[in-house]
Amino acid sequence: MSGGPRIDLHVHSEHSADSSLSVAEIANAIAERGLQGFALTDHQSVGGHAEFVRARNVHSRLLLLRGVEVSAREGHVLVYGVSEVPRRGIPVAELLRWADARRAVVLLAHPFRWVHGVGRSIAESAAVSGLETRNGRSAPSANAKAAEVATRRSLGTIGGSDAHLRQDVGRAFTEFPAGVSTEEELLESLREHRTVASGDSLAVGARLRLAVRYASLRLGRGLRPV
């Protein structure tokens, strides 16, 4: 696939407990990296979606996709095309019904990450549109496992930086078909498995530094999970 927009489908703003990025900062970083858009996927929050209007005033051609990273019972799940949030701890099976009633698109975030991944059983069986097979904060081995399952199940594949810091925005991204220019067309491409995951995983040293940083952040918020 070539010639279509490249979208970072997994970015966190200050509306997540573990990020301090404003939506404006994310939009600027996306444009600087030569990408064409991003999905805002804050943890259990859609509060940042209201800021899309201001982002478009500065970057009129930027493609913006409403999303949320849901803390489901089994692990983290990405839901796109919604303006509300299901309850924390919802089982994946129930989340799929919730999303279907809203014509939302569901994909599994970093399914093989040992923290917050849903694990192999759900990755092998859940009736989702696809898997995040290139997560910018995951190990190459975890991303490779997700890619193998997606290929075997003929599911869609997406990439996202999972950025909580400006320098990480755009590390991984998703390539969409040429001509896609609206949120609904982005969603339809995800439903029809017409996307390709691209970008970089995270090296061992960087993962260790990241683990220390987020352990400190979690202590700072009283061990409250995201």
VEXLUMVEX-81455 format. One record per residue: y, x, z of N, C-alpha, C in turn; residue in three letters. Coordinates in pm, whole numbers, padded with zeros to 5 digits, always signed. Atoms other than C-alpha are relative to their C-alpha. Layout:
N
YXZYXZYXZALA ...
END
This chain:
226
-00118+00085+00000+00000+00000+00000+00124+00090+00000MET -00122-00080+00005+00342+00137-00086+00116-00090-00044SER -00118+00072+00045+00695+00018-00142+00046-00112+00088GLY -00039+00109-00089+00699-00244+00133+00068+00052+00125GLY -00070-00041-00121+00890-00243+00460-00095+00061+00103PRO +00073-00063-00109+00774-00022+00745+00061-00048+00131ARG -00047+00068-00120+00799-00204+01077-00073+00054+00122ILE +00059-00038-00129+00742-00074+01430-00031-00129+00075ASP +00040+00130-00054+00544-00365+01573-00022-00001+00151LEU +00027-00003-00144+00538-00259+01939+00108+00083+00069HIS -00113-00068-00063+00866-00175+02115+00044-00078+00124VAL -00042+00060-00126+00991-00238+02469+00146+00029+00029HIS -00140-00014-00036+01348-00297+02580+00016-00008+00152SER -00030+00011-00142+01517-00322+02919-00048-00131+00060GLU +00059+00123-00051+01363-00667+02947-00144+00020+00046HIS +00127-00040-00060+01039-00486+03034+00032+00083+00125SER -00027-00069-00126+01013-00345+03385-00007+00152-00013ALA +00021-00145+00013+00920+00001+03254+00079+00062-00116ASP -00084-00054+00107+01190+00049+02986+00146-00023+00033SER -00145+00017-00021+01566+00100+02994+00075-00010-00133SER -00063+00007+00131+01632+00070+02618+00065-00136-00024LEU -00060+00125+00045+01878-00191+02498-00052-00032-00139SER +00042+00039+00135+01794-00388+02185+00086+00071-00103VAL -00089-00071+00092+02097-00227+02019-00046+00145-00019ALA +00050-00137+00011+01960+00120+02097-00126+00006-00085GLU +00122+00004+00080+01624+00027+01950+00034-00016-00148ILE -00039+00025+00139+01786-00108+01633+00060+00127-00063ALA -00060-00123+00052+01990+00211+01594-00106+00107-00026ASN +00106-00100+00015+01684+00433+01646-00089-00032-00119ALA +00083+00041+00114+01481+00233+01393+00070+00037-00131ILE -00075-00032+00121+01754+00271+01131+00007+00151-00022ALA -00007-00145+00012+01789+00644+01203-00131+00060-00051GLU +00131-00051+00039+01415+00694+01148-00044-00049-00138ARG +00030+00045+00135+01425+00523+00811-00098-00114-00009GLY +00085+00118+00002+01218+00223+00912+00084-00123-00032LEU -00071+00119+00044+01306-00128+00802+00005-00112+00104GLN -00006+00104-00101+01255-00324+01122-00090+00029+00118GLY +00086-00015-00118+01079-00375+01453-00029-00136+00060PHE +00033+00117-00081+00909-00631+01671+00031+00032+00145ALA -00028-00018-00141+01039-00669+02024-00113-00064+00079LEU +00122+00047-00067+00730-00698+02244+00006+00036+00149THR -00013-00030-00142+00847-00686+02603-00114-00061+00081ASP +00105+00048-00089+00602-00733+02888+00040-00134+00061HIS -00020+00133-00061+00587-01104+02977+00144-00048-00008GLN -00140+00043+00013+00942-01159+02849+00040-00013-00146SER -00064+00015+00132+01124-01290+02544+00151+00001+00016VAL -00143+00000-00030+01465-01236+02703+00083+00079-00099GLY -00075-00083+00093+01563-00973+02448+00022-00062-00136GLY -00011+00060+00133+01526-01203+02148+00141-00049-00029HIS -00137+00050+00019+01875-01344+02204+00093+00108-00053ALA -00084-00111+00042+02014-00999+02129-00021+00038-00147GLU +00024-00026+00142+01874-01001+01774+00125-00028-00083PHE -00120+00037+00077+02195-01167+01654+00097+00117-00007VAL -00091-00115-00002+02407-00872+01762-00056+00117-00078ARG +00062-00109+00075+02158-00625+01616+00018-00021-00150ALA -00017+00031+00142+02183-00801+01279+00145+00018-00044ARG -00141-00020+00035+02562-00782+01291+00028+00145-00037ASN -00017-00143+00028+02530-00403+01285-00091+00046-00112VAL +00099-00040+00100+02216-00367+01073-00047-00126-00073HIS +00023+00131+00062+02221-00666+00840-00133-00011-00072SER +00125+00005+00076+01907-00570+00648-00123+00026+00085ARG +00112-00030-00087+01691-00494+00949-00088-00123+00019LEU +00095+00108-00024+01377-00709+00975-00034-00002+00148LEU +00022+00014-00143+01337-00840+01331-00105-00107+00023LEU +00113+00090-00023+01020-01003+01460-00009-00029+00150LEU +00015+00041-00140+00996-01201+01784-00144+00021+00045ARG +00133-00023-00053+00704-01093+01997+00001+00010+00150GLY +00014-00021-00143+00573-01049+02348-00134+00070+00024VAL +00126-00060-00041+00311-00829+02511-00047-00073+00125GLU +00051+00086-00107+00106-01062+02727-00097+00078+00088VAL +00094-00059-00096-00065-00936+03041-00111-00101+00025SER +00114+00092-00012-00386-01131+02986-00096+00051+00108ALA +00094-00038-00106-00670-01124+03237-00078+00126-00036ARG +00084-00112+00041-00871-00875+03031+00080+00123-00042GLU -00081-00113+00046-00581-00653+02920+00120-00050-00077GLY -00124+00036+00069-00266-00647+02710-00027-00048-00143HIS +00016+00064+00131-00235-00862+02398+00138-00022-00061VAL -00126+00020+00072+00042-00876+02136+00000-00137-00067LEU -00015+00132+00063+00164-01220+02028+00132+00000-00075VAL -00119-00003+00086+00411-01258+01741+00037-00141-00046TYR -00050+00127+00050+00631-01547+01633+00018-00105+00108GLY -00017+00094-00110+00694-01703+01974+00135+00020+00068VAL -00125-00007-00076+01001-01782+02182-00023-00041+00145SER +00036+00029-00139+00816-01852+02507-00119+00089+00038GLU +00101-00092-00052+00564-01669+02726-00107-00076+00075VAL +00105+00062-00081+00225-01780+02857-00006+00064+00138PRO +00006-00052-00136+00137-01722+03219-00071+00136+00004ARG +00066-00128-00023+00041-01376+03339-00143-00025+00047ARG +00138+00013-00041-00333-01333+03379-00080-00105-00075GLY +00072+00099+00081-00426-01594+03118-00120+00067-00068ILE +00114-00058+00072-00778-01531+02979+00028+00004-00150PRO -00024-00015+00143-00781-01412+02618-00039-00125-00076VAL +00045+00120+00070-00977-01717+02505+00103-00113+00012ALA -00103+00103-00020-00714-01948+02655+00130+00038-00071GLU -00120-00047+00069-00432-01735+02515-00009-00030-00150LEU +00018+00028+00142-00575-01777+02165+00028-00148-00030LEU -00027+00143+00020-00563-02156+02202+00150-00027+00016ARG -00144+00015-00023-00208-02135+02340+00078+00044-00124TRP -00070-00054+00117-00097-01922+02044-00024-00086-00124ALA +00032+00081+00117-00275-02137+01786+00084-00129-00002ASP -00080+00122-00007-00085-02445+01906+00144+00025-00041ALA -00138-00037+00036+00239-02256+01830+00007+00076-00131ARG +00011-00073+00127+00126-02102+01499+00041+00147+00016ARG -00028-00141-00026+00167-01760+01658-00116+00086-00047ALA +00101-00096+00046-00024-01450+01551-00035+00091+00117VAL +00048-00077-00114-00237-01264+01805-00075+00123-00047VAL +00071-00126+00025-00346-00900+01789-00020+00072+00133LEU +00029-00071-00123-00501-00679+02053+00075+00132+00005LEU -00075-00125-00018-00275-00402+02183-00094+00110+00052ALA +00075-00119-00046-00432-00054+02223-00131-00038+00071HIS +00117+00058-00068-00774-00214+02292-00089+00099+00071PRO +00089-00098-00063-00948+00111+02386+00074+00095+00094PHE -00068-00078-00103-00684+00252+02620-00060-00036+00135ARG +00072+00028-00125-00844+00290+02962+00083-00080+00098TRP -00086+00086-00080-00542+00131+03130+00061-00106-00091VAL -00059+00114+00070-00441-00214+03002-00068-00035-00133HIS +00073+00039+00120-00681-00215+02705-00100-00109+00033GLY +00095+00109-00027-00904-00522+02670-00144+00048+00000VAL +00134-00055+00003-01208-00302+02607-00083-00046-00117GLY +00084+00021+00119-01492-00307+02358-00050-00142-00014ARG +00058+00133+00010-01642-00645+02443+00097-00099-00065SER -00102+00089+00056-01319-00835+02368+00037+00045-00142ILE -00035-00051+00133-01233-00609+02073-00105-00038-00103ALA +00110+00032+00092-01572-00686+01920-00015-00149-00025GLU +00033+00143+00009-01561-01062+01971+00119-00095-00012SER -00113+00094-00004-01212-01211+02012+00044-00041-00141ALA -00040+00054+00130-01096-01433+01724+00149+00024-00024ALA -00139-00040+00022-00771-01242+01668+00022+00037-00146VAL -00031-00038+00137-00592-01155+01346-00023+00148-00027SER +00020-00142+00022-00628-00784+01401+00011+00081+00127GLY -00008-00093-00112-00618-00479+01624+00112+00100-00026LEU -00095-00111+00010-00349-00223+01696-00083+00128-00008GLU +00085-00117+00024-00523+00078+01546+00077+00131-00002THR -00083-00120-00010-00231+00322+01559+00109-00026+00103ARG -00096+00017-00109-00056+00312+01894+00061+00136+00031ASN -00068-00127-00016+00205+00582+01942-00009+00063+00136GLY +00018-00056-00134+00121+00630+02310-00147+00018+00035ARG +00143-00011-00027-00259+00630+02278-00058+00129-00058SER +00071-00118+00048-00503+00915+02225-00055-00027-00140ALA +00062+00019+00133-00632+00974+01871-00138-00063+00009PRO +00135+00055-00012-00984+00891+01993+00003-00150+00026SER -00011+00143-00028-00876+00552+02130+00043-00076-00125ALA -00043+00064+00124-00695+00468+01806-00113-00003-00103ASN +00111-00006+00096-00999+00578+01604-00106-00106+00032ALA +00096+00104-00037-01228+00345+01800+00049-00136-00043LYS -00056+00128+00042-00993+00055+01735-00010-00018-00150ALA +00006+00007+00146-00982+00138+01364-00143-00028-00047ALA +00141+00021+00040-01362+00150+01344-00041-00145+00019GLU +00035+00140-00027-01398-00194+01503+00071-00092-00099VAL -00075+00084+00094-01124-00344+01285-00062+00003-00139ALA +00063-00013+00132-01288-00210+00970-00132-00075-00005THR +00132+00065-00001-01633-00332+01068+00014-00151+00007ARG -00019+00144-00013-01498-00678+01157+00090-00057-00110ARG -00090+00043+00107-01269-00693+00850+00126-00067+00056SER -00123+00050-00061-00967-00750+01073+00120+00077-00052LEU -00121-00069+00037-00608-00657+01009+00026+00119+00092GLY -00036-00117-00081-00466-00327+01136+00151+00013+00005THR -00143-00020-00016-00122-00261+01276+00026+00128+00077ILE -00044-00116-00076+00071+00033+01415+00131-00031+00070GLY -00124+00016-00074+00341+00043+01677+00019+00116+00096GLY -00028-00117-00084+00512+00312+01880-00031-00026+00147SER +00011+00031-00142+00476+00129+02213+00111+00073+00076ASP -00110-00081-00054+00811+00294+02279+00066-00066+00120ALA -00082+00037-00114+00985+00274+02614+00120+00096+00011HIS -00106-00100+00006+01210+00573+02536+00048+00012-00143LEU -00058-00005+00134+01444+00620+02241-00073+00099-00091ARG +00062-00101+00086+01271+00936+02117-00138-00041-00052GLN +00133+00045+00043+00942+00747+02083+00004-00111-00104ASP -00011+00111+00095+01072+00462+01868-00037+00046-00140VAL +00037-00030+00137+00908+00463+01527-00111+00102-00016GLY +00107-00100+00014+00634+00715+01607-00118-00056-00078ARG +00104+00069+00077+00380+00465+01478+00061-00131-00052ALA -00060+00118+00063+00449+00168+01251-00102-00068-00090PHE +00087+00079+00088+00301-00091+01016+00065-00013-00136THR -00048+00016+00137+00335-00097+00640-00036-00141-00049GLU +00017+00136+00050+00384-00445+00493+00006+00000-00153PHE -00007+00007+00146+00350-00558+00130+00144-00002-00050PRO -00133+00003+00062+00646-00514-00103+00048-00144-00013ALA -00059+00132+00016+00882-00809-00112+00011-00081+00127GLY -00009+00072-00127+00837-00919+00248+00141+00016+00057VAL -00140-00011-00042+01184-01004+00379+00040-00099+00109SER -00032+00096-00105+01164-01278+00646-00105+00009+00111THR +00096+00001-00110+00996-01326+00982-00127-00075-00038GLU +00118+00077+00038+00765-01591+00839-00089+00078-00097GLU +00080-00082+00092+00657-01355+00560-00070+00114+00074GLU +00067-00100-00084+00585-01086+00819-00121-00061+00069LEU +00109+00067-00071+00375-01332+01016-00115-00035-00095LEU +00103+00036+00097+00190-01449+00705-00079+00123-00043GLU +00070-00125+00035+00108-01089+00612-00097+00040+00110SER +00089-00030-00112-00039-01040+00960-00120-00095+00000LEU +00109+00097+00003-00243-01359+00932-00101+00033-00110ARG +00086-00024+00117-00379-01253+00592-00053+00143-00005GLU +00052-00137-00009-00460-00895+00701+00052+00088-00113HIS -00059-00076+00111-00222-00749+00442+00096+00107+00052ARG -00081-00106-00058-00086-00468+00658-00084+00126+00019THR +00067-00129-00020-00169-00101+00709+00067+00073+00116VAL -00052-00077-00114-00130+00096+01033+00028+00143-00044ALA -00037-00137+00037+00046+00431+01002+00074+00065+00116SER -00071-00073-00104+00220+00699+01208-00092+00086+00083GLY +00068-00100-00080+00109+00928+01487-00051-00054+00133ASP +00047+00021-00136-00101+00911+01803+00077+00096+00091SER -00070-00086-00095+00007+01102+02115-00092+00114+00043LEU +00077-00119-00036-00111+01456+02190-00027+00003+00151ALA +00045-00004-00139-00279+01545+02521+00114+00032+00096VAL -00108-00039-00089+00018+01722+02678+00103-00107+00019GLY -00099+00108-00007+00257+01442+02596-00054-00119+00078ALA +00060+00110-00075+00014+01184+02734+00002+00028+00150ARG -00002-00036-00141-00007+01372+03064+00140-00016+00058LEU -00139+00015-00047+00372+01387+03093+00038-00147+00012ARG -00030+00143-00002+00393+01018+03012-00067-00067+00119LEU +00072+00059-00113+00130+00933+03274+00073+00026+00131ALA -00075-00033-00121+00331+01113+03541+00127-00085+00009VAL -00125+00078-00001+00653+00936+03437-00027-00144+00039ARG +00023+00140-00028+00499+00589+03447-00062-00023+00136TYR +00047+00010-00138+00321+00656+03774+00119-00004+00094ALA -00122-00001-00081+00664+00735+03920+00074-00133-00009SER -00067+00129+00018+00813+00419+03770-00073-00111+00075LEU +00075+00104-00068+00532+00208+03909+00017+00007+00151ARG -00029-00017-00143+00581+00354+04256+00136-00056+00034LEU -00135+00046-00023+00949+00278+04222+00014-00152+00002GLY -00007+00146-00002+00882-00090+04157-00106-00060+00093ARG +00092+00049-00101+00635-00116+04445-00140-00024-00051GLY +00135+00008+00059+00316-00068+04239-00023-00130-00077LEU +00015+00125+00076+00386-00394+04057-00042+00032-00142ARG +00046-00031+00136+00190-00387+03727+00087-00067-00105PRO -00070+00064+00111+00332-00475+03385-00101-00078-00083VAL 
END
